Amino acid sequence: MPAIDFYLKKGYTPQNRLKIIEESAAVAVWTPTTSTRVTITDVTISTNPATTIAFYWGNVGGSKIAEFLLNGSASITPSIGIWEGTAFDRSLFAVSNIGATDGVRVDLTGFEIPHF
């Protein structure tokens, strides 16, 4: 069963986030609402210039989830299975070595799971 089906059967509503990263700094790509945790089921990353991008829970000092190297004019949709945050109220951050021109497009699909 795909990860998204598990959460749909539990009654959660999928959400989408889009973030364009145009700086070489940690950028929040998904900030959950209060008392929820983030679960990512799909990621698509697009870029014009070649770059690397890494994802972290909480901040750059937090847990690194994944890192990707993209060629110029690339778009990838890695099979991630699921990235499930275990802490409530923690954002998902991305860091790329991109400059101010062009940028990296990050499309995310996932769920916000409330604290019971």
C-alpha positions in Angstrom: 0.0 0.0 0.0 1.5 3.4 -0.9 2.2 5.7 2.0 -0.4 8.2 0.8 -3.2 5.5 1.0 -2.4 4.8 4.6 -3.1 8.4 5.6 -6.1 8.7 3.4 -7.7 5.6 5.0 -7.0 7.2 8.4 -9.1 10.2 7.2 -6.3 12.8 6.8 -6.5 15.3 4.0 -3.4 15.6 1.7 -1.8 19.0 1.5 0.6 20.6 -1.0 3.3 23.1 -0.5 5.4 24.9 -3.1 8.6 26.8 -2.3 11.0 28.5 -4.6 14.5 28.7 -3.0 16.6 31.6 -4.2 19.2 31.8 -1.6 22.0 29.7 -0.1 20.5 29.5 3.4 18.2 27.2 5.4 14.6 27.8 4.1 11.5 26.4 5.7 9.6 24.5 3.0 6.8 23.2 5.3 5.9 24.8 8.6 3.1 22.9 10.3 0.1 24.4 12.1 0.3 24.3 15.9 0.3 20.9 17.6 0.8 18.9 14.4 3.7 17.0 12.8 4.6 16.8 9.2 4.5 13.6 7.1 5.8 14.0 3.5 4.7 11.4 0.9 5.9 13.0 -2.3 8.7 15.4 -3.4 9.4 17.0 -6.8 12.5 19.2 -7.2 13.2 21.3 -10.3 16.2 23.6 -11.0 17.8 25.3 -14.0 21.4 25.5 -12.8 23.2 22.5 -11.3 22.9 22.4 -7.5 22.6 20.2 -4.5 19.7 20.3 -2.0 19.4 18.8 1.4 16.4 18.4 3.7 16.4 18.7 7.5 13.9 18.4 10.3 13.9 21.5 12.5 16.9 23.3 11.2 20.3 22.6 9.6 21.6 21.4 12.9 18.6 18.9 13.0 18.4 15.5 11.4 19.3 15.4 7.7 16.6 13.4 5.8 18.0 13.4 2.3 20.4 15.2 0.0 20.2 15.3 -3.8 22.6 16.4 -6.6 20.8 17.8 -9.6 22.2 18.5 -13.0 21.4 21.7 -14.8 17.8 22.0 -16.2 16.8 19.0 -14.1 13.6 17.8 -12.5 13.5 14.8 -10.2 10.7 13.0 -8.3 12.6 10.6 -6.0 10.8 7.6 -4.6 11.0 8.6 -0.9 8.5 6.2 0.5 7.7 8.5 3.4 9.4 11.2 5.5 7.6 11.2 8.8 8.4 13.8 11.4 8.3 12.5 14.9 8.3 15.9 16.7 5.3 18.2 16.8 5.6 21.9 15.6 8.9 21.2 13.7 9.4 22.6 10.3 10.9 20.9 7.3 13.9 22.9 6.0 15.8 22.8 2.7 19.3 24.1 2.0 20.7 24.5 -1.5 23.9 26.1 -2.8 21.8 28.0 -5.4 22.5 31.7 -6.1 19.9 34.4 -6.4 19.2 33.7 -10.0 16.8 31.0 -11.2 16.4 29.1 -7.9 15.1 25.6 -7.0 11.4 24.7 -7.0 10.4 22.3 -4.3 6.9 20.8 -4.5 5.8 18.7 -1.5 2.7 16.6 -0.8 2.0 15.3 2.6 -0.1 15.5 5.7 -0.2 17.3 9.0 -0.9 14.8 11.8 -2.5 16.4 14.9 -1.4 15.6 18.5 -4.1 13.5 20.3 
